[in-house]
Amino acid sequence: MLAEPLLSLEENLVASRERMARIAAAFEGERLLGPKLAIVNPPLWEIGHVGWFQEHWCLRYRDGKALAPSILEGADQLYDSSSVAHDTRWDLPLPSLSDTRKYLADVLGLVLARLAREPENERLRYFVRLSTLHEDMHAEALHYTHQTLGYPQPEFEFGARTGSNSGPGPELRWSWCSRRR
């Protein structure tokens, strides 16, 4: 039996973003914030946090030095989960959904460009892997937000990119665990 080819680091990064976008697509209007519950984040905050984390570690982090500036003014005050208390996330002046999506797209483009420029940079490759797994984890969190709040499950076709037939059934499945890295 021939083994399926592994996805490249870049392909995994893009696949994670595509999956996150599909899961987040149903969050509009009032659902962007949803009710304040201890077990979920406001979806709009969670979506922006994913971009912030990727930008923080893949573009801004400078070993032992001050962070480089964010491409989004005030990003640290909005999305740094270690300093932004959970209960305050519903009251933050978050960018609109379209501005948040643009931020994520800009960060992803810059990370992919940096990977192309620095293919042998092992530290960067580590942080890209970390941010990919982090994004997968937050996609799962948004999936259980759908379940917790009684929203319809996100619809998407599994197997198109990875050849896998695994995916969420009636209950949440940790499908990222089986994804090839």
KAGI-V862275 format. One line per field, one symbol per residue. psi: psi as a letter, one per 40 degrees, with the letter a starting at -180 (. if undefined). burial: + if it has 9 or more other C-alpha atoms within 8 Angstrom, else -. A space follows every 50 residues. Layout:
psi->???
burial->???
This chain:
psi->hhiiiiiidddddddddddddddedehibdeddiihideiihdddddddd ddddddddddhhheiiiiiiehheddedeheeehideedeeigiiidddd dddddddddddddddddfdegddddddddddddddddddddddeddddef iiiihihieddeeieiihadihhgdddehh.
burial->------+-++-++-+++-++-+++--+----++--+----++++++++++ +++++++++++--------+----+--+++---+----++---------+ +-++--++-+++--+--------++-+++-++-++++++++++++++--- ---+---++------------+--+------
